């Protein structure tokens, strides 16, 4: 009888250890899914964006500024890093300043490093100050 009791004891232990293994096998895929999402985030964190936006130069032959003016310009930056569809989103009400800002943004370039380059909108303010002594 003691042999039978030992057998019954082993089968109960086997059932508990099997249940423990099954629950572990169910938890592992869930944990792997959670960590795989974190791994995807870390790869996107390695992406880097570098842009070069030339300084806008107010034309010498334009009417001198009497006050500070700001032009807000937007461009679609392509995957190759070129500016397209450059537009004034907020005008300074000074045509020469607006043209100078658009010209500068037209020559802007961006480089993306990482998994995939994507086109994006870039909005940039250009501020023009009156020349001193005028």
C-alpha angles and dihedrals in degrees: 000000000000088000089053091048090051090050092050090048091053093049091052090049090047091052092052093046090048090051090049091051093048093051089048090051090051093048096047096065090048091051091046090054091051093050094044089059089054091050090055091053093052092055091054090049088063091064116107132196122201122180132185113202115181119228113261111238119208108227117255091219094055125097107280116257118249095189140020113278131193128204121193112208130186129198137177106237110209127218087258090057100251126133117241134172093023110190139169108244095179118022125213089215086241112106095202092052092046092051092047091051093049090048092052093048091048088062094047117120132193132192123202122198124189138060101329134002114225132191114247142174116255120196118192132179118220116199123199120195126199113257114257117251095026 
